[in-house]
Amino acid sequence: MGAHIIDGKAFAATVREKVAGHVSRMVEEHGIKPGLAVVLVGEDPASQVYVRNKGKQTAESGMASFEHKLPADTDEATLLAIVEKLNADPAVHGILVQLPLPAHLNSDLIINTIAPEKDVDGFHVVNVGRLGAGLKAMIPCTPLGSLMMLKDFHGDLSGMNAVIVGRSNIVGKPMAQLLLGANATPTIAHSRTKDLPDVVRQADIVVAAVGRPEMVLGDWIKPGATVIDVGINRVPAPEKGEGKHKIVGDVHFESAEKVAGAITPVPGGVGPMTIACLLANTVTAAARSAGLPEPEGLTA
């Protein structure tokens, strides 16, 4: 019998329903319509698809969607001016600057110019610090979605050993902070960790976020462990025809699925939760800005 498949697509749909309900109540009861602004610089195809999906789902949830699409040669001063304008706009509760930015732009400078309370990606150093200190913060969307799925499946995570493979500021580090907050015992491992397979085998929860296709193999997984695969890797698929590609995770699904107790697929696992949590963060930001109670069911 294989592992339980954690359906991120279905879970994300549930989160979006909750978001829409909160948005409707905020509009009706308080006259507040949460607004999300997305800034895209350049013509990166993957980013364009992602931004288009964000805009569509933002509108479907009843929120206001603001898009700023800029040419790849946009200078830093122009981009900073747009961010500052959005900071000052009371109709905008969440700001997202789509990464990666063109090489001539300083991503850290741009991200840290976003007002922390509108930083719905959770990348601003103030939010990073607040999360690390256990204070109220905007939480990065992918770790937030991962934790929501873990809590939905397990309930209480107290005392569980968790290994996060990957140490990025976007997933690995904030994931560890969230698991600490849930009373799990996280270990951050990475490509240079000694005896990495043995370290992973100690885990009740494995979060794979290393960015290497199918790196985590089934024999790395402790029998019955829960595997959250954050990876999204485009690899050749000659079986589909010449020049064709497919999307795989950082976990070798076929072998891991035979050992794990539960696992997220790729695609259809963590990916859909990222946009759902972006919408959730925007509603949370709108509530906080108005001094309203935290929306239920939208945070971990």
C-alpha positions as semicolon CSV with decimal commas, in nm:
position;residue;x (nm);y (nm);z (nm)
1;M;0,000;0,000;0,000
2;G;0,143;0,337;-0,100
3;A;0,157;0,660;0,092
4;H;-0,138;0,891;0,147
5;I;-0,123;1,161;-0,123
6;I;-0,161;1,509;0,024
7;D;-0,368;1,691;-0,237
8;G;-0,238;2,048;-0,239
9;K;-0,469;2,148;-0,520
10;A;-0,779;2,056;-0,318
11;F;-0,637;2,208;0,000
12;A;-0,558;2,532;-0,183
13;A;-0,915;2,547;-0,313
14;T;-1,037;2,526;0,047
15;V;-0,803;2,809;0,150
16;R;-0,924;3,024;-0,139
17;E;-1,285;2,963;-0,031
18;K;-1,198;3,085;0,319
19;V;-1,023;3,387;0,168
20;A;-1,331;3,472;-0,041
21;G;-1,553;3,444;0,267
22;H;-1,332;3,679;0,469
23;V;-1,313;3,924;0,179
24;S;-1,691;3,928;0,143
25;R;-1,739;3,998;0,515
26;M;-1,472;4,270;0,517
27;V;-1,641;4,445;0,225
28;E;-1,993;4,413;0,367
29;E;-1,920;4,486;0,732
30;H;-1,629;4,729;0,713
31;G;-1,622;4,865;0,359
32;I;-1,269;4,734;0,314
33;K;-1,171;4,556;-0,008
34;P;-0,829;4,392;0,029
35;G;-0,597;4,482;-0,256
36;L;-0,291;4,302;-0,393
37;A;-0,039;4,475;-0,619
38;V;0,201;4,265;-0,825
39;V;0,502;4,420;-0,999
40;L;0,661;4,229;-1,288
41;V;0,983;4,347;-1,451
42;G;1,084;4,183;-1,779
43;E;0,951;3,907;-2,001
44;D;1,039;3,588;-1,812
45;P;0,778;3,336;-1,937
46;A;0,742;3,148;-1,607
47;S;0,700;3,473;-1,417
48;Q;0,440;3,595;-1,665
49;V;0,231;3,280;-1,619
50;Y;0,266;3,303;-1,242
51;V;0,163;3,670;-1,233
52;R;-0,133;3,599;-1,461
53;N;-0,252;3,321;-1,228
54;K;-0,210;3,546;-0,925
55;G;-0,418;3,819;-1,085
56;K;-0,691;3,575;-1,186
57;Q;-0,716;3,416;-0,841
58;T;-0,702;3,755;-0,668
59;A;-1,001;3,877;-0,869
60;E;-1,190;3,549;-0,821
61;S;-1,157;3,586;-0,444
62;G;-1,323;3,929;-0,458
63;M;-1,009;4,130;-0,393
64;A;-0,875;4,423;-0,591
65;S;-0,587;4,329;-0,823
66;F;-0,327;4,582;-0,934
67;E;-0,062;4,483;-1,190
68;H;0,244;4,682;-1,293
69;K;0,429;4,529;-1,588
70;L;0,759;4,698;-1,666
71;P;1,019;4,644;-1,940
72;A;1,334;4,449;-1,858
73;D;1,551;4,760;-1,885
74;T;1,357;4,950;-1,617
75;D;1,602;5,138;-1,395
76;E;1,618;5,103;-1,019
77;A;1,491;5,453;-0,943
78;T;1,176;5,393;-1,148
79;L;1,103;5,063;-0,976
80;L;1,167;5,208;-0,630
81;A;0,931;5,495;-0,706
82;I;0,654;5,250;-0,798
83;V;0,708;5,055;-0,475
84;E;0,697;5,375;-0,269
85;K;0,376;5,480;-0,444
86;L;0,218;5,143;-0,361
87;N;0,338;5,176;0,000
88;A;0,143;5,501;0,027
89;D;-0,173;5,374;-0,147
90;P;-0,442;5,282;0,111
91;A;-0,619;5,061;-0,146
92;V;-0,313;4,835;-0,162
93;H;-0,271;4,601;0,135
94;G;-0,020;4,361;-0,019
95;I;0,276;4,425;-0,249
96;L;0,466;4,155;-0,435
97;V;0,763;4,222;-0,660
98;Q;0,800;3,914;-0,877
99;L;1,140;3,747;-0,852
100;P;1,384;3,697;-1,010
101;L;1,448;4,056;-1,113
102;P;1,680;4,144;-1,402
103;A;2,046;4,131;-1,299
104;H;2,099;4,508;-1,302
105;L;1,844;4,556;-1,021
106;N;1,928;4,510;-0,652
107;S;1,665;4,261;-0,533
108;D;1,742;4,308;-0,163
109;L;1,707;4,684;-0,192
110;I;1,377;4,655;-0,377
111;I;1,227;4,398;-0,137
112;N;1,333;4,593;0,170
113;T;1,174;4,910;0,031
114;I;0,832;4,744;0,053
115;A;0,651;4,846;0,373
116;P;0,688;4,545;0,607
117;E;0,315;4,536;0,679
118;K;0,245;4,508;0,303
119;D;0,521;4,252;0,237
120;V;0,292;3,958;0,164
121;D;0,586;3,748;0,041
122;G;0,739;3,772;0,389
123;F;1,087;3,850;0,253
124;H;1,149;4,189;0,420
125;V;1,423;4,174;0,685
126;V;1,177;4,305;0,945
127;N;0,940;4,013;0,880
128;V;1,232;3,769;0,874
129;G;1,345;3,900;1,213
130;R;0,997;3,900;1,363
131;L;0,938;3,542;1,250
132;G;1,271;3,437;1,401
133;A;1,181;3,607;1,729
134;G;0,842;3,436;1,742
135;L;0,653;3,762;1,688
136;K;0,362;3,840;1,458
137;A;0,498;3,864;1,103
138;M;0,408;3,823;0,739
139;I;0,507;3,461;0,671
140;P;0,660;3,345;0,339
141;C;0,389;3,175;0,137
142;T;0,551;2,840;0,054
143;P;0,654;2,753;0,412
144;L;0,316;2,875;0,536
145;G;0,133;2,649;0,292
146;S;0,357;2,356;0,383
147;L;0,289;2,399;0,754
148;M;-0,085;2,432;0,697
149;M;-0,088;2,098;0,513
150;L;0,124;1,933;0,783
151;K;-0,106;2,054;1,059
152;D;-0,413;1,947;0,864
153;F;-0,273;1,597;0,822
154;H;-0,113;1,546;1,164
155;G;-0,293;1,789;1,390
156;D;-0,031;1,836;1,660
157;L;0,333;1,842;1,545
158;S;0,475;1,855;1,898
159;G;0,785;1,642;1,945
160;M;0,812;1,535;1,582
161;N;1,159;1,533;1,427
162;A;1,168;1,734;1,105
163;V;1,450;1,758;0,852
164;I;1,446;2,040;0,599
165;V;1,675;1,976;0,303
166;G;1,762;2,324;0,184
167;R;1,871;2,642;0,361
168;S;1,727;2,921;0,146
169;N;1,583;3,239;0,292
170;I;1,264;3,172;0,096
171;V;1,184;2,821;0,223
172;G;1,444;2,643;0,435
173;K;1,509;2,897;0,710
174;P;1,150;3,018;0,759
175;M;1,025;2,658;0,748
176;A;1,251;2,577;1,042
177;Q;1,115;2,876;1,237
178;L;0,756;2,771;1,171
179;L;0,823;2,413;1,278
180;L;0,990;2,540;1,595
181;G;0,680;2,747;1,662
182;A;0,471;2,431;1,621
183;N;0,689;2,255;1,883
184;A;0,852;2,020;1,634
185;T;1,230;1,966;1,639
186;P;1,369;2,090;1,308
187;T;1,709;2,023;1,154
188;I;1,825;2,221;0,852
189;A;2,033;2,004;0,619
190;H;2,167;2,082;0,274
191;S;2,377;1,951;-0,013
192;R;2,697;1,967;0,195
193;T;2,561;1,799;0,505
194;K;2,769;1,496;0,600
195;D;2,583;1,165;0,568
196;L;2,278;1,349;0,435
197;P;2,073;1,032;0,367
198;D;2,127;0,918;0,727
199;V;2,022;1,259;0,859
200;V;1,702;1,249;0,653
201;R;1,626;0,894;0,774
202;Q;1,582;1,027;1,129
203;A;1,293;1,249;1,027
204;D;0,923;1,206;1,097
205;I;0,873;1,500;0,859
206;V;1,090;1,568;0,553
207;V;1,066;1,902;0,373
208;A;1,264;1,887;0,048
209;A;1,355;2,234;-0,079
210;V;1,704;2,197;-0,222
211;G;1,632;2,269;-0,590
212;R;1,779;1,948;-0,730
213;P;1,552;1,719;-0,934
214;E;1,462;1,393;-0,755
215;M;1,760;1,421;-0,521
216;V;1,584;1,272;-0,217
217;L;1,544;0,900;-0,277
218;G;1,302;0,652;-0,128
219;D;1,570;0,479;0,078
220;W;1,640;0,813;0,252
221;I;1,288;0,815;0,394
222;K;1,198;0,671;0,734
223;P;0,903;0,430;0,693
224;G;0,581;0,617;0,764
225;A;0,736;0,965;0,747
226;T;0,551;1,259;0,593
227;V;0,725;1,410;0,291
228;I;0,661;1,767;0,175
229;D;0,822;1,822;-0,166
230;V;0,872;2,192;-0,237
231;G;1,080;2,140;-0,551
232;I;0,960;2,243;-0,895
233;N;1,213;2,132;-1,158
234;R;1,171;2,123;-1,535
235;V;1,355;1,823;-1,678
236;P;1,371;1,654;-2,020
237;A;1,101;1,393;-2,089
238;P;1,215;1,199;-2,395
239;E;0,934;0,949;-2,335
240;K;0,695;1,228;-2,434
241;G;0,881;1,306;-2,752
242;E;1,184;1,497;-2,868
243;G;1,232;1,828;-2,690
244;K;0,953;1,761;-2,440
245;H;0,981;1,834;-2,068
246;K;0,807;1,744;-1,745
247;I;0,791;1,889;-1,394
248;V;0,939;1,688;-1,107
249;G;1,011;1,765;-0,745
250;D;1,321;1,738;-0,530
251;V;1,200;1,393;-0,416
252;H;1,205;1,080;-0,630
253;F;0,831;1,030;-0,600
254;E;0,802;0,671;-0,721
255;S;1,048;0,531;-0,466
256;A;0,951;0,764;-0,178
257;E;0,580;0,701;-0,218
258;K;0,634;0,332;-0,140
259;V;0,795;0,411;0,196
260;A;0,638;0,733;0,323
261;G;0,320;0,754;0,523
262;A;0,214;1,066;0,333
263;I;0,363;1,268;0,050
264;T;0,287;1,571;-0,165
265;P;0,298;1,518;-0,541
266;V;0,468;1,746;-0,794
267;P;0,284;1,908;-0,955
268;G;-0,032;1,942;-0,746
269;G;0,121;1,954;-0,398
270;V;0,287;2,258;-0,246
271;G;0,271;2,470;-0,564
272;P;-0,103;2,555;-0,555
273;M;-0,071;2,646;-0,186
274;T;0,180;2,922;-0,259
275;I;-0,069;3,145;-0,442
276;A;-0,348;3,053;-0,199
277;C;-0,129;3,166;0,091
278;L;-0,039;3,486;-0,093
279;L;-0,409;3,568;-0,104
280;A;-0,444;3,469;0,261
281;N;-0,154;3,696;0,358
282;T;-0,316;3,986;0,173
283;V;-0,641;3,943;0,367
284;T;-0,442;3,916;0,691
285;A;-0,253;4,235;0,603
286;A;-0,581;4,417;0,530
287;A;-0,729;4,307;0,862
288;R;-0,420;4,416;1,055
289;S;-0,409;4,755;0,883
290;A;-0,771;4,818;0,988
291;G;-0,724;4,689;1,342
292;L;-0,961;4,399;1,281
293;P;-0,925;4,051;1,435
294;E;-0,695;3,807;1,257
295;P;-0,893;3,614;0,993
296;E;-0,944;3,255;1,108
297;G;-0,803;2,965;0,911
298;L;-0,557;3,171;0,706
299;T;-0,243;3,131;0,915
300;A;-0,061;2,835;1,061
